[in-house]
Amino acid sequence: MELPFTKQQTYIDEFNSNDYYDTYYAPGKGLLIEEWMEFALRKLHETFTSGGVEGDTLIDIGSGPTIYQLLSACEVFKNIIISDFLPQNLMEIHKWLKKDPGAFDWSLAVKSVCEMEKNSNNCQKKEETLRQTVKQVLQCDALKKDPLEPHVVPPVDCLLSCLCLEAACKDLETFYSALKNLRTLIKPGGHIVLLSVLNATFYYVGNKTFSSLCVTKEDLEKALIETGYQIEKIEVASQLGQEDKDFSNYDSHYYVHARKPHDS
């Protein structure tokens, strides 16, 4: 299924954060709860424990309306900055941070991470740790040379991004440009952690269809190297049950840990 590129204004007008949560993450019916969430939470737990990625500040680029990707990082970073392009997504983040009764329920993800940390009785404490660690919630645009403009943020120890760049970029040239833009936000020697999907051209949110840039593992490796990153690790996990999946046509998940060289 080939779609025209979904423009930023279309996201502003048509992306419904509640539909996104219901489609992919709602308890009992979310389509990404099993394979994607298990993959992402496990890789992030490894990254921020045995992977040795830690520091003062982490920025999450393209957070969407989700917080699950930060549940491990909040234990090893003093400050977390959440960012997204869409105001409706940032509104949902604020609702969760303020414990609004209508906030999205992330208890399944919290429980999973606490079990990985051998701390399954402290789910409430985990949520509070994350809330206290999030210091800023900002609008971002990975397509800008300064993705956080007009906000000024000193270079960070780690940049995290999940399920973002393939939606934002219309072609590989734009993908390369976005990686260069993100590189400016990272300290020399700092880390970038990316998790997303390969070979997708579309995904559904409710009854709306949005485009995705079709990226292969080879495209990803080449893009990281040519935009000045040192690759530490790439892992690809094939998607099971592909024939039953009609909400997107990706065929695998990927995890990347790379670094910005010390001399740049």
N, C-alpha and C positions, 0 to 999 in steps of 0.2 A: 504494500500500500504506500504509494508515493504521494506526499502532500506538499503543497506550497509551504515555504518557510513561514512559521507563525511569528508575526511581528510583535514588537514590544507593546504597541498600543492594543493589540488583540488580547494579550495577557492581562493588561490593565482592565479592559472592558469585559472579558469573558472568563477569566480564571476564577473559579469559585473555591475558596479555601476549604469550606465545609464539604463540598463534593470531593475534593482531593483526599481529605482525611477519610471520608466514608468509603471511597473507592479503594484506597490502599492500606489504611491503617486501623480502621474501626474494629474493635474486638469482635471476634466471631465471624467477620465477613471481609475484612481488609485483604486485598489480593497480594500484598507484599509482606504480610505478617510472618509467613513461614520462611521460604527460602531467602528472600532478600534480607529481612530483618535478622535472621540467624547469621547470615554471612556478614552483614555490616557490623552487628554488635560484637561478634566474635573477633573480627579483624581489628576493630577499634579498641576492644579490651586488650588484645595483644600489643597493639601499637603503644598504648599508654601505660603498659606494665612492662613486660619483657622486652618490648621494642625500644624502651628507653627514651621515648619522645616526651619531654616535659619542659617546663620553663615558666616564665612570668605571664605571658599573654598569648592566647590563641584567638584567632578570628575565624569564624565560620562564614564562608561566602555562599550565598544562595541557600540559606537555611530553609526556605519555604515556611510553612506553618508548623514545623516539626522541631522537637528537642531531643529525640532519642539518640541522635548522633553525638551528643555532648555528654552523655551520662558517664562515660569512662574518663573523658578529658578533664572533667571538673575536679577529679581527685588529684591531678598533678599540675594544674595551672592555677595561678592566683587570680587571673582575670580572663574572662571570656567575652568576646564581642560577637554578637549575633547580627547578621546582616542579610537583607533580601531586597530585591528590586520592587516587589509588590507591596503597597500599603496594606492590602487585605491580609497578607501573610504576617506582616509585622504586628498587626492588630491582634491576631491569634496568639502570637508569642507573648505579647503584653498581657493578654488574658490569662495565660498559663502562669506567667511570673507573678501575677497578682492573685492567683488562686480564685479567679472568677468562676462561679458555679457553671458557667457555660463553656469553660475551657475544654480543650480536647483531652481525652483520657489516654495517658501514656503509661498506665500502671503495668501492662504486660511487658513493655520494654524495660521499665525500671526493675521489675522482678527478675527478668532474665539477666540483666547486668549484675544485680546484687548476688544472684546465684553463681555467676562466674567469679565474683570477688569473694565467694565463700562467706557472704554476709547477708543471707536471705531475710534476716529478721529486721533489717534496717532500711526498708524501702522508703519510708517517710523521710528518714535522715538523708538518703540519697537525693531525693527531690529538693530538700532544703539546701543541701550543699550546692546543687546546680543553681538554684535561684540566687544564692548569695554570691556565687562566682561570676554570674552574668553582670557585667558592669555597664554595658551599653547595648542598645538595639538601634541599628542604623540602616538607612537605605543604602544599597550598593548597586553598581552596574558594572559587571565584569567586562563589558565592551568598551568602557572608558579607560583612557590611559591612567587616570587616577580613579580607581573603582569606587572610592569612598567620598569623592568630592561632593559637597564642600567641606566635609569633616576632615580634620587633620589627625591622623593616628600614627604614632611612631612605629617603625618596622617591628614586626612581631616575631616570636620564636617559632610559631607554627601556624600555618594556614590550612584549614580543613574545608573541603567542599564535597557534597554528596548530591548526586542526581541533578547537577546544575548545568554544567557547560554544554552538554549535548542539546539541551533545550534552548540555551541562549544563543548558540552559534549557528549561522546559516550554512557555513562551509568550513573546510579545513583551514583556509587562510584566516578566517575569523577565530577559529579555535586556537591557532598559533598565537594570534594577537592577544586573545584573552589570557593565555598562559603567561605571556610577557607582561601583561598588565598586572596580573596577580603576583608575579615575581617581585614587583616593586614594593609590595607590602611586607615582604619577608626580610628578616635580618640576614646578613651574610652568615652562612653556616646553618641557617634556620631550615625548618622542615615544611614540606607540603604533603598533605595526605588527601588523596582523591579516591572516591568510591562512586561507581556508576555502572552503566550497562553498555554492552557492545552490540553493534550491528542492528540498532533500532532505527526505524524511520518515523514512528508515531507512538503516541500513547493517549489513552482516553482519560478524561476527568469528567465524571458524570456522563452527560450526553454530548460533550464537546471533545473534539479531536485536536491534538496539538502535534506539531512536527518535532522530530528528533534528528539530530545530525548522526548519520551512520558512521561510526568510528570502529575500526578494527584494532586488534592488539598491536599490529605493526604500525598503524597510524599513530596510536597513542605513544608508543616507545619513541618513534621518530620525532614527534612533536615535542616531547619532553627534552630530548637531547638537543634538538635544534633551537629550543628557546632557552637553553642554558642551565638546565637542571642536571644534577647527578642522581641517577636512579639507584635507589637502595634495594627496592623490592617491587616486583609486579606479580600479582597473583590473579589468575582467571579461573572462575568456577562456572562450569556449564549449567545452564538452566534446565531443570528437569520438567517433564510434562509439557514440553513446548506445544504439542498439538492441541492441548486444551486451553491455551492462553490466547485470548482475543483482545485484551486490554492494551497490549503492546506487542511488538514483534522482535524484541531483543532476544538474543540466544545465550547470553552469559553475563555474569557480574564481574567487575574488575576492582582490584584494590591496588593502589600505588602509594609507595612511600618514597619520596625523593627529597633532595636537599638543594638549596641555593649555595653555590660554592663560597667558601670563606673569602676568596679574593675578588668577589664581585659585589 
